[in-house]
């Protein structure tokens, strides 16, 4: 018998996935992998352990959230904290001779330390794509449209994707202040979507009244409808920069209208991601009751240069556990059937189960004499084929 204080405990942030939820996860993986394949994306996998000096340092995940270990030779390795950086490493090494653009896809667990439970797992599975070697807005539109299609493919009907541009935020902040500490603090409040904290930081800063008013007007852009936000952009960032961002964002939404997904999209000119390698368009997907985005992504044109293969890139990652929660999957949605039998009916019951499985049904074949509480067991199934004499 296993004994000890932690016999039923798990390390902080780790989760068990029970059979009913794992079936939902498997269905999401299957449906999404097929859809990604139809868009021309090819799957790959990378090691769970990566060198800290390469993938660990290049990752956008905070240092204190990395799981670090020492390998047999005393070198520091990390459990991969995301998939974008490992795929960038592969694109610059094993796939270096492949012609660009590369369309790559993955379904892999990632690991990030949690200081306290707070409902956040330390290990979770990411499903995503990376489009490497394409600098155009067409590439940004493709990955955003693909994210939308993946949501639809698993039955999400009430979702939205919020789009922003890192350049807009950076241009605005740097126009009003050169204080790097203030810029970092304000950026963090934007990442957290903490409007109150943003205003408090502005109020305490050594800024002119005009600058404070402009900062407070900026945070209000989060609540504007898309066309209103676009009209406000040239006033937010005067001159050629503002016109440039308005033109690019307008063009992006026109491309997404051609994909037929514009109705699911919002524009947030204050949007920033925790991943500091993003350089252009960024976006987040929301659905269900979770306050966390179920997916996020964006353009990262400088990351590949760290692996000595400079190339523009864009992509996204979805969180499998949040996706499963968002579709509100119920056990009965599995349409699982049971063939229950007594020993004298075993042969005919087995043939029935085989026939149903050949028809694509999910079938449990169960010996009735092995059941302690037959009524409770059989209540799990929508359809019961009874071969009890």
FENJO-V640260 format. One record per run of one state. SS is the DSSP state (helix for helix, strand for strand, loop for the rest). FROM is the first residue (numbers start at 1). LEN is the number of residues. If there is no record, write none. Layout:
ss=SS from=FROM len=LEN
ss=SS from=FROM len=LEN
This chain:
ss=loop from=1 len=18
ss=helix from=19 len=20
ss=loop from=39 len=3
ss=strand from=42 len=2
ss=loop from=44 len=5
ss=strand from=49 len=3
ss=helix from=52 len=7
ss=loop from=59 len=4
ss=helix from=63 len=3
ss=loop from=66 len=2
ss=strand from=68 len=3
ss=loop from=71 len=5
ss=strand from=76 len=4
ss=loop from=80 len=4
ss=helix from=84 len=8
ss=loop from=92 len=10
ss=strand from=102 len=10
ss=loop from=112 len=11
ss=strand from=123 len=10
ss=loop from=133 len=4
ss=helix from=137 len=17
ss=loop from=154 len=5
ss=strand from=159 len=7
ss=helix from=166 len=11
ss=loop from=177 len=3
ss=helix from=180 len=13
ss=loop from=193 len=2
ss=helix from=195 len=10
ss=loop from=205 len=4
ss=helix from=209 len=15
ss=loop from=224 len=2
ss=helix from=226 len=11
ss=loop from=237 len=3
ss=helix from=240 len=20
ss=loop from=260 len=2
ss=helix from=262 len=3
ss=strand from=265 len=3
ss=loop from=268 len=13
ss=strand from=281 len=7
ss=loop from=288 len=7
ss=strand from=295 len=5
ss=loop from=300 len=4
ss=helix from=304 len=4
ss=loop from=308 len=5
ss=strand from=313 len=7
ss=helix from=320 len=7
ss=loop from=327 len=4
ss=helix from=331 len=4
ss=loop from=335 len=1
ss=strand from=336 len=6
ss=loop from=342 len=1
ss=helix from=343 len=16
ss=loop from=359 len=3
ss=strand from=362 len=6
ss=helix from=368 len=3
ss=loop from=371 len=3
ss=helix from=374 len=5
ss=loop from=379 len=4
ss=strand from=383 len=5
ss=loop from=388 len=2
